[in-house]
Every structure is written in structure tokens, then in C-alpha cells.
Amino acid sequence: MNARMPEVDAASVPADALLLDVREDEEWDAGHAEEALHVPMSEFVGRLGEVTSRTGEGQPVYVVCKAGGRSAQVAQYLLQQGVEAVNVSGGMLAWEAAGRPLVAEGGTEPQVV
């Protein structure tokens, strides 16, 4: 991992943090953190304003995907844009393993896919 890339484990993400989920729609629908902002990596550059409009001065964006690879790429891009970003190591798999809450679309049982 890039030495400049701030990372945090899923259990350490503050409850009131801006959590950015960059997984694709079907992954999001299956299970996600309730308060997360969903901007799929495949649409990210075109929707960057949705993220920057929600960030405050000194407020980091915690970026998550399934396992941590895609989120690291997006976090790196955000850092290059001057946005304080932190990669959530282990992604939503670690989020679920840490017992952090999940919700799913359509009332189904949430799961990380």
C-alpha cells in the first residue's frame, strides 16, 4: 500500500464519519452501512461533486469497497484532488466481521457480496 495512504480498520471508523461505498449497485443492494454515501467506482470521476459537497474542513472521507482494493484506488484519487481520504482496510468484509450494522435493499437479509 502507498505509504501516504491513510488506512483504518472497519471497527475504528467513527459512527458519524462520512463513509463512501464505491462498490457496484448489486453489491450495495445486497448489504451496506445504512448512512453510507454510494458512488460506484465505475461512476466516480463523473460524480466526484457528490462527495466533495458532503465533506467539511478537516473531515476525512472513509472509503470502503468489498475488500479494500478499489477503495484504496478511490482514496488515492481523492487525495490527489485535495480531499482528506482514508481507506477502510479489509472493506465491507471486515465491516461485517467487526459486527458493524448492515442494511439491504428490498427488505432482504443483508450480506456482503
URTAFEN-V438604 format. One record per residue. N is the residue number from 0. PHI is phi as a letter, one per 20 degrees, with the letter a starting at -180 (* if undefined). PSI is psi in whole degrees, 0 to 359 (999 if undefined). OMEGA is omega as a letter, one per 20 degrees, with the letter a starting at -180 (none if undefined). Layout:
BEGIN
[[N;PHI;PSI;OMEGA] [N;PHI;PSI;OMEGA]]
END
This chain:
BEGIN
[[0;*;148;r] [1;g;132;a] [2;f;335;r] [3;e;349;a] [4;f;109;r] [5;f;137;r] [6;c;153;r] [7;b;149;r] [8;f;157;a] [9;g;323;a] [10;f;340;a] [11;e;0;r] [12;f;123;a] [13;f;145;a] [14;f;329;a] [15;e;14;a] [16;f;156;r] [17;e;108;a] [18;d;121;a] [19;d;116;r] [20;e;117;a] [21;d;14;r] [22;f;164;a] [23;f;167;a] [24;g;315;a] [25;f;327;r] [26;f;316;r] [27;g;312;a] [28;g;325;a] [29;f;326;r] [30;r;131;a] [31;b;166;r] [32;f;134;a] [33;g;318;a] [34;e;5;a] [35;f;152;r] [36;e;129;a] [37;d;114;r] [38;c;101;a] [39;g;144;r] [40;g;323;a] [41;f;343;a] [42;d;5;a] [43;f;310;a] [44;g;317;r] [45;f;341;a] [46;d;17;a] [47;g;323;a] [48;g;331;r] [49;f;329;r] [50;e;309;a] [51;f;332;r] [52;f;344;a] [53;d;357;a] [54;e;142;r] [55;d;168;r] [56;g;124;r] [57;m;7;r] [58;e;112;r] [59;f;155;r] [60;d;124;r] [61;e;118;a] [62;d;131;a] [63;c;146;r] [64;c;208;a] [65;f;312;a] [66;c;349;r] [67;p;349;a] [68;f;307;r] [69;f;320;a] [70;f;326;r] [71;f;321;r] [72;f;316;r] [73;f;319;r] [74;f;319;r] [75;f;317;r] [76;f;315;r] [77;f;317;r] [78;g;320;r] [79;f;335;r] [80;e;2;r] [81;n;14;r] [82;e;131;r] [83;f;117;a] [84;c;146;r] [85;c;128;r] [86;e;134;r] [87;e;104;a] [88;f;137;a] [89;n;350;r] [90;l;207;a] [91;f;338;r] [92;f;317;r] [93;f;325;r] [94;g;310;r] [95;f;316;a] [96;f;331;r] [97;e;359;r] [98;m;17;r] [99;f;147;a] [100;f;146;r] [101;c;149;r] [102;c;160;r] [103;c;157;r] [104;f;148;r] [105;m;12;r] [106;m;12;r] [107;e;167;r] [108;f;124;a] [109;f;143;r] [110;b;155;r] [111;e;122;r] [112;c;999;none]]
END
